[in-house]
Amino acid sequence: MPENFLSMPDVVLDFWAPWCQPCRALAPIVERWEQQGLVPVVRINVDQNPEVAGQFGVQGLPTLIHLRQGQEVGRVTGQRPEPELKRALNLP
């Protein structure tokens, strides 16, 4: 996890855990966004980084948070269809 992710102009934080089946199902969608250049993604394992999850008020998995200039502009928790994820996160 890059330590400077808060200074990135546009980023999606992907809070996940290895034991979370919905997280594994969501991973290919989020990876595709990054590969297509839609948005950079920082994956944060909540088991290894509980303080970061707490800082962002993560209470369920998977949780995706879209930050623009360090400010939250979208959040979604749980497995959803891709169009719904993009809407909730304010992605094109």
N, C-alpha and C positions, 0 to 999 in steps of 0.2 A: 504494500500500500504506500503510494507516494505521500510523503509528509506534507507536501505543499498543495494538496488537492483543494484546499479552501481558497487558494489564490488563482486557481484555474478559472478562466473566463466563463466556461460552460462545461459542466460535468454531471454525470449521473452516478450517484452512490448506490451500489448494489449490496445491501446487507443480506447475508446468507449464512448458512451453516452446513457442514458436510452431511448431517443427519436429516436435513430438510428436503423431502422429496419434491415439494413444489418449487423449491429453489433450483433443484437440478433440472426440472422441466422448463423453467424460465431462462436458464443460462444460455441456450442457443439463440434465443431472441435478442438478448442483451448483447451477446458477442457479435451478432450480425450487425446491430446498430453501430458498434464500434468499427467493425471491419468496413462498413459502407461509408464511414466518415460522418454519420449522423451526429454523434456526440461521443466524447471520451467517457469511458466507464471505469470507475474505481470499485473493485470488489472488496468488501470488508467482511471477513469472517468474524461473526459476533462472538464465537467461542474464544478466539484469540485476541479480540479487541472489544471487550465489553464496555470499556470506558467511552469509546467512540460511539457505540450504539446508544449508550445512555445520554451522551451529549446531544444526540439528534432525536431523542425520545422514541427510539425504535421499540415497539412492544409486540410485534408479530413479524413472522418471516414468510416469504421474502418481503423486504421493504425496499422500494426504489425511491430515491429522493433526487430531484433535479435541482442543481444549484446554478445560478447565473450571477456572476460577480459576487460569489459568496452568499447570496441570498436564495432562500428556498422559493422556487417558483412552481413546484409540483411534487406530489407525493402519492404513492400507491402502495398498499399492503395486500399481499395475497396474489395468487395466480389468476391472471385475467387474460382475455384475448388481446392480441397485440394492438389492435386499433384503440381499445379502451385504455391500455397502458399509455400509449402515445398521447391520448387526450388528457388523461390525468396528470401526465408529466409535462404538458405543454410542449410537446415535440412535434415537428412537422410530419 
